[in-house]
Amino acid sequence: MKKIVNLSYTLILMGGMLWSSCSTPSQLSKGKLVWQEHFKEKGSFNQKNWSKIPRGTSDWNNYMSDEDTLYAMRDGKLILRGMANTLAPQDTAPFLTGGVYSRDKVFFGFGRWEIRAKLQDAKGAWPAFWLLPQDGKWPGGGEVDIMERLNHDDFVYQTVHSHYTHVLGINEPKKGSTGKIDPNGFNTYAVEIHPDSLVFFVNEQKTHTYPRIETDKEGQFPFKDHTFYLLLDMQLGGSWAGKVEAEELPIEMEIDWVKFYGFDQYTKGGK
């Protein structure tokens, strides 16, 4: 696999970063704010940054739909919905879900992703915020689950996936953990990608660290070799979340903002 060295901010811009929605970078203890999305558009989300996730055959995307009712902008927030399929009689899927991703549009390497959101709950609900490699395949390129919530839980799962964890089935170091949330309010979810670790947070509290280790096993820490794009999706059902109770639908997630902070000590001079 070709090694991808994390880029400088200038080269990230050349690689497809869209800066029109960025504020002036400000130095913070968590890094330098280099990109943010506050969903201030009217009518629809900014298509320079986001695309609707197409339907697939996996549990997480087999109900994805581009139906307009599943997407909304409300009071400066992006709304993604999950509902029983009464909208598209030509579609045989029993449920429809909305999701967006920043693939080919917004992607970063080392730094900190943050998402502030409020999640409605239902039996069979599976909202998620996660990262996939812009320039690699799954699972070898890695997957970072910043937030996954199931059903009516008052906690979220935060997990890493790779060839090492998924194909080889190795869970040492421990690949994930959980974090408590306010189930009825807004919470902030974050992950930091460092050359030697991934660090997860819920509401500024550190919940889990996944370190890079010395091992002769393949693919333990691919996260240093790739840039990653973000997925935001309101999923329903599947083998993990379980049966969906249609009577508890529709449900929605409200996404207040997304931010990315870069780490200068890793990116300066890179190319």
Secondary structure, DSSP 8 states (H G I E B T S, - for coil): --------HHHHHHTT---TT-----EETTEEEEEEE----SSS--TTT-EE----SSTTTTTB---GGGEEEETTEEEEEEEES-S-TT---SEEE-EEE-TTTSEESSEEEEEEEEE---TTEEEEEEEEETTS-TTTT-EEEEEE--TT-SEEEEEEE-IIIIIS---SS--EEEEE--TTSEEEEEEEEETTEEEEEETTEEEEEEE----SSTTS-GGGS--EEEEEEEEE-HHHH----GGG--EEEEEEEEEEEE-HHHHTT--
